[in-house]
Amino acid sequence: MEETGVNSSVTPPDPWAEVAARLGADLFLDLQPDPEASARGRGATLRRTLTEALRSAILDGRLPAGTALPPYRSLAADLGLARGTVSTVYQELIAEGWLTTRQGSSTRVADGAAHPDTAVNPTDTQIVGEEPATPPTFRFPHDFSLGQPCASMFPRTDWIRATRRVLTDVGDEAFAPSHPQGRPELRRALSGYLSRTRGVRTSADRIVLGTAVQSALELLSRNVFGDSLAVESHGLPFHWQAVERGGTRVIPIPVDDEGMVIDELERSDASAVLLSPSHQFPTGVALSPARRMQVIEWARRTGAIIVEDDYDGEFRYDRDPVGALQALGPDVVIHAGSMSKSLSPAVRAGWLALPPRLVDIVLGAKGLREPDASIVDQLILADLIDSGAYDRHIRRSRQFYRQRRDALVDAVSASGFEVPGIAAGLHAVVPVGHADEHTLVHQAFGRGIGVVGLSLFRHPDADPLPNGGLVVGFGTPAASTFTTDLQALRDLLAVSPAARRVVP
Ligand SMILES: Cc1ncc(COP(=O)(O)O)c(C=O)c1O
């Protein structure tokens, strides 16, 4: 190893495994030195091999444009190579345009160094060390897709503090397999929180914890719903699919501007019903007081079960918050919720507040141990609620989304439209004619705007709603882009002939 100046008497069996492992945290370089080369020839080979390896890493996307390379001295030390060798390789690659450097700053991969035709998906390459951070996902430049709150609102600092407190204080038993009902700390905290903020009438022993509304529906359909579940004619297809996977038939019931038409429910043979009474998804209407009473009476009369999906109950922006339906009928309503909208869908934490007679049935169905949910996260969430951090986060978020909603309403009305429905949640519907919905969604895609049409949420056996609509998720855009995203939406609505035709 004359070239390296170190380890001169010991030749490692495969020096290039070392090289590969050390060049950056997660980059594999396929370097094959020629074992037959003379010592002098070996120096040239090393240089050439390193040059080639860096070029191919740039070409195949493992070193994307802008990536800072380590200073040549450090890289040389890391790889056990002479500084001159690495410096020469950097100089050559700079001269060829693969790398760039400026006085006083690091050497970086040049913009456009990798031809797009030759770049491959970084996840296809062999990675040493960690998995790639995120799988590739397509994102619209102006992303109003549904199903997530604004990522920058996630209370990272509170979560870190809560984690530290929990892991400092909790006993070893927390790391054993856990009871399927979930940690009592979170059940206690949630029962207080849900009764304080949503009027839910429950207690820790009636709550069963899990990961999400979706998985809860699958569990309930296997064990609680009976033959058939009525659902709102427009809703989340993957919720219906979860129910059908559990073996329950799904019956769509029309919705109007008072929510589900309960007269139609009464005419069906459903043994259970799934409702989003606070903020119907996706139309955004609230179930009217008369229909609330009517559905509770129907359940009591027929022995049916109501599942209340309270998916964004915390986010109501007018002065007239609507409490949970469960408060009217804790004997017949299962109140289902999760942290997917209030914190993040990446936090897989959900709950069921059950009528007393269903607790053992649901627990029996879950098995002896908690199968899916993170017990450590349950403890962290309990701490967040008990410390008041969760309430603060919700208040902050409500304020943030209220401003977003107001800005959205302003932008949309500046283009001649209204956003009807109650002021709540993380999405709004801009009504357009049916024929125009498809055109507008298409045009939106063409402009890099991610919105979906209302018809996407129609159950295949249900009649269309009287109007079509654009469903705009205003929680999703990043804080840094929201203003320009909104402008793009406004421009779309303002110039689209399809849109103008439906101005009321
Ligand atoms: C209508 C509706 N229900 C429930 C949820 C919560 O989803 P989950 O708890 O299954 O992640 C969402 C989230 O997007 C939703 O839109």
The ligand as a Tripos MOL2 file, in Angstrom:
@<TRIPOS>MOLECULE
LIG
   16    16     1     0     0
SMALL
NO_CHARGES

@<TRIPOS>ATOM
      1 C1        -63.1010   11.0130    6.8290 C.3       1 LIG1
      2 C2        -61.8830   10.6330    7.6010 C.ar      1 LIG1
      3 N1        -62.0220    9.8020    8.6330 N.ar      1 LIG1
      4 C3        -60.9510    9.4240    9.3720 C.ar      1 LIG1
      5 C4        -59.7010    9.8730    9.0890 C.ar      1 LIG1
      6 C5        -58.5710    9.4200    9.9480 C.3       1 LIG1
      7 O1        -57.9100    8.4280    9.3010 O.3       1 LIG1
      8 P1        -57.1370    7.2670   10.0620 P.3       1 LIG1
      9 O2        -57.3980    7.4120   11.5190 O.co2     1 LIG1
     10 O3        -57.7180    6.0120    9.4950 O.co2     1 LIG1
     11 O4        -55.7050    7.4770    9.7180 O.co2     1 LIG1
     12 C6        -59.4980   10.7360    8.0180 C.ar      1 LIG1
     13 C7        -58.1530   11.2020    7.6930 C.2       1 LIG1
     14 O5        -57.8370   11.6790    6.6600 O.2       1 LIG1
     15 C8        -60.6290   11.1270    7.2570 C.ar      1 LIG1
     16 O6        -60.4960   11.9470    6.2130 O.3       1 LIG1
@<TRIPOS>BOND
     1     1     2 1
     2     2     3 ar
     3     2    15 ar
     4     3     4 ar
     5     4     5 ar
     6     5     6 1
     7     5    12 ar
     8     6     7 1
     9     7     8 1
    10     8     9 2
    11     8    10 1
    12     8    11 1
    13    12    13 1
    14    12    15 ar
    15    13    14 2
    16    15    16 1
@<TRIPOS>SUBSTRUCTURE
     1 LIG1         1 GROUP 0 **** ****
